[in-house]
């Protein structure tokens, strides 16, 4: 149970960092790349596969 909670906290932290980089990004190519990479993490965080 504790490992699962730690896992979701880690995933949430990665989503936060990538979202922050997405907001700060100025190039549309980087924004598209961030969205593509961020999508699986968001699905995992929402417990969707």
Buried (B, 14 or more C-beta within 10 A) or exposed (E): EEEEEEEEEEBBEBBEEBBEBBEEBEEEEEBEBBEEEBEEBBEBEEEEE
